[in-house]
Amino acid sequence: LTESERWTMERRAEESAAELLDVKQIDHLIERTQALIARGDQQKIRELENACRLWVKERGEQLIVFTEFKATLDHLLDRLQAWEISATCIHGGMELNERRQAEKEFWAGKARVLVATEAAGEGINLQCCHVMVNFDLPWNPNRLEQRMGRIHRYGQRKDCLIFNFVATNTREGRVMEKLFDRVKAIERDLDPKGMGTVFNVLGDVFPANQLE
């Protein structure tokens, strides 16, 4: 299609979709969502608080929390501060030296929780920690493997515990089912003997600045 034809088709599709929408219902949903955020009453936030209480405060472990979105990362940092838990972060808007500094703080134990976007999904060794929370999931199984590869590496002496915060009876839940079907298919193809060697280990070979 030409550019003008494509825009014409998109405009018609938007007009057709608009006819199906109940604007008042959408406004009501937006108001309910904003009220939930204001109260901090999201189920995932409550579950994250429970996880921090158990692993960080009671068991003295460190915790990595992955999210897809910078806005979610900022929100989680605010909640961690309210729960009086020391935290640092890594995201795509940071310079390489800033990311390395956050990594050092986490390794030194100055931060008990690391909140990260995909910027920490490659080339960073975080095996000082063995507990991870996927606050939300990527749609790409390779990116999920890269996240898990930050703590599940050669030399890791503890069992890695990875928790995925997903409501199963939602669209996100269906994405998770499809995602793990694809992960299993990859494992069958690349690791037929079930040796657990699928996780990303590039960070053991190349320093993060070279991968960058």
Secondary structure, 3 states (H helix, E strand, C coil): CCHHHHHHHHHHHHHHHHHHCCHHHHHHHHHHHHHHHHHCCCHHHHHHHHHHHHHHHHCCCCEEEECCCHHHHHHHHHHHHHCCCCEEEECCCCCHHHHHHHHHHHHCCCCCEEEECHHHCCCCCCCCCCEEEECCCCCCHHHHHHHHCCCCCCCCCCCCEEEECCCCCCHHHHHHHHHHHHHHHHHHHHCCCCCCCCCCCHHHCCCHHHHC
